Amino acid sequence: MPHYVDGFVIPILKTSVPAYKKIATKAGKIWLEYGALQYVECVGDDLVKNFGLPFPKLAKLRPGETVVFSWIVYKSKAHRDQVNKKVMADPRLAKMGPEMMPFDAKKMSYGGFRTIVNL
């Protein structure tokens, strides 16, 4: 059965990456505890490309910002929905509300994806 993936692109100030990493590490443990198969957070390193739409342009980065690219893997969309319901009800995550995030949530891109190739 193909997996299901939630993907995120988050513009963030470079100076806020350590705070984000701390929060994401705690959040990731909660997602995995409730059954997510994988939780990955990556920060932009080699973003200026002469092909396609580079992440800085896609994310409309401002000076001093970079991109966090992340994903969470589930068994299926139904499994994702079950895991996320539990995660969102967890009081540990409630302590990490939007006001605690070191980025502007309005600039975050998020979506669910069906896996079409998984080698």
C-alpha positions in Angstrom: 0.0 0.0 0.0 1.4 3.4 -0.9 2.2 5.8 1.9 0.6 9.2 2.5 2.7 12.3 3.2 2.0 15.7 4.7 4.5 18.2 3.2 5.4 21.7 4.5 7.4 24.7 3.1 8.0 27.3 5.8 9.8 30.6 5.4 11.6 31.4 8.6 14.2 33.9 9.8 17.6 32.3 9.8 18.0 33.5 13.4 14.8 31.6 14.4 16.0 28.2 13.1 17.4 27.0 16.5 14.1 27.8 18.2 12.2 26.1 15.5 14.4 23.0 15.7 13.7 22.8 19.5 9.9 22.9 18.9 10.0 20.6 15.9 12.0 18.0 17.8 9.4 17.9 20.6 6.5 17.9 18.0 8.1 15.1 16.0 8.3 12.9 19.0 4.6 13.3 19.6 3.8 12.5 15.9 5.9 9.4 16.1 4.4 8.4 19.4 0.9 8.4 17.8 2.0 6.4 14.8 3.6 8.5 12.1 6.1 6.5 10.3 8.6 9.3 9.7 9.0 12.9 10.7 11.6 15.0 8.9 12.6 18.7 9.1 15.2 20.2 6.8 16.6 23.7 6.6 17.6 25.3 3.3 21.2 25.0 2.4 21.7 25.2 -1.4 18.6 27.2 -2.6 19.8 29.4 -5.4 19.3 27.5 -8.6 19.1 28.6 -12.2 16.5 26.0 -13.1 12.8 26.0 -12.3 11.3 28.1 -9.5 13.9 28.3 -6.7 12.7 28.0 -3.2 13.5 31.6 -2.2 11.2 32.8 -5.0 8.6 30.2 -4.3 8.5 31.0 -0.6 8.8 34.8 -1.3 11.7 35.0 1.1 12.8 38.3 2.6 16.3 39.2 3.5 17.5 37.1 6.4 15.0 34.3 5.8 15.5 30.7 4.7 13.1 27.8 4.1 12.2 24.8 6.2 11.1 21.9 4.1 9.5 19.1 6.0 7.3 16.1 5.8 5.5 13.5 7.9 4.9 10.0 6.5 1.8 7.9 7.3 0.5 4.4 6.2 -2.5 6.1 4.4 -4.6 9.2 4.4 -7.0 7.5 6.9 -4.0 6.8 9.1 -2.9 10.4 8.8 -6.3 11.6 9.9 -6.2 9.2 12.9 -2.7 10.3 13.9 -3.4 14.0 13.5 -6.6 13.8 15.6 -4.6 12.3 18.5 -1.7 14.7 18.0 -4.0 17.8 18.0 -5.7 16.6 21.2 -2.4 16.1 23.0 -1.9 18.7 25.7 1.9 18.8 25.0 1.2 20.2 21.6 -1.3 22.7 22.9 1.6 24.3 24.7 3.1 24.9 21.3 0.3 27.0 19.8 0.6 29.3 16.8 1.7 32.2 19.0 4.7 30.1 20.1 5.9 29.4 16.6 9.1 31.3 15.5 7.6 31.9 12.0 4.6 33.5 10.4 2.1 30.6 10.0 0.3 32.6 7.3 3.3 32.1 5.0 3.5 28.4 5.5 2.5 26.1 2.7 1.0 22.7 3.6 -0.6 19.8 1.8 -1.3 16.1 1.8 0.2 13.9 -0.9 -0.4 10.4 -2.2 2.9 8.5 -2.8 3.3 7.5 -6.5 6.9 6.2 -6.3 8.5 4.8 -3.1 11.7 3.0 -3.8 
